Amino acid sequence: MGITRDAMWLNVPSFSGDRVCGGAVNLFVQVGEALHAELVAKGVRIDMGAVDQTWSSRGTSVKDIDGNCIRFIQKRVLRCEKRA
């Protein structure tokens, strides 16, 4: 399976001759919410909806029919509160 967007192309394994299927890839993106909405609008099966993670990121993931997981992750900036 291959995924393309703009000038980016990602090829994920789709048969056992390539390697063991069921791998995972993390893609760090600028706008996680917009991408999630776009995937939903295109009918992509969402494996995990957009959620905030404890390690300062927000992400969503999809799986292809071979079990490969593609995670789209947006880094969050944590703001510290000023203390008197």
N, C-alpha and C positions, 0 to 999 in steps of 0.2 A: 504494500500500500504506500502511496506517496501523498504528501500534503504540500500544496503550494500556496503562497501568499506573497504578493508583491515580488521581491527578488529572492525570497527564501524558499527552499525546497527541502523537505524532510522525508526520508525514505525509512519506513519502519518494516521490520520483518513480517512476512506473510506466509512463509512455508518453512518446514523443518530443515530443509537443505541449507537455508541461510544461516540459521542458528536456532536455538530454542525460542519459540514464540512465547509471548507473555511478558515481554520486557517493559520498561517504563522510561519515559523521557520527560524532563522538565524544561519548559520554555518560559523564560522570564519576559514578561510583556509590560508595556507602559499602562495600558488601560484594560484591566481585567474585567470590569463590569461590562464595558461595551462589547468586548469579545464574547463574553458569556451570552449576552443578549443576541448577538449575531448568530452564534451557534444554535441557540434555541429557535430563532426565526427561520433558520435553514433546515430545521428538522433533525439536527444531530442529536443522537441519544447521549444524554448527559449522564455520566457515571456518578459524579459527585457535584452537586450544585455549588455555587459560589459561597464559600465560607471563610470566615476569619480564622487563621491558625494562631496558635500560641507563640510561634516563632516569628512574629512580625510580618506575616504575609497574608494575602487573600488569594484564594485560588479556586479553580474548577478543573475537572478532569473528564475525559471521554475515553472510551475503550473501543477499539476496532473489533471486527468479528473474530480475529485471531487472539484476542485477549491482551494486546498491547495497550498500555495505558499512556495517554498523552496528557500531561498536566500543564495548565496555563497558570502561571503564578505572578502576582503583582506584589512587589515589596511595599510594605507600609512603613511610614515614618512615625515613630513613636515620639510624642511630645511630652516633655517633662513639665510638671507643674512647678511654678515658682513657690517657694516656701518662705514665709516671713521669718 
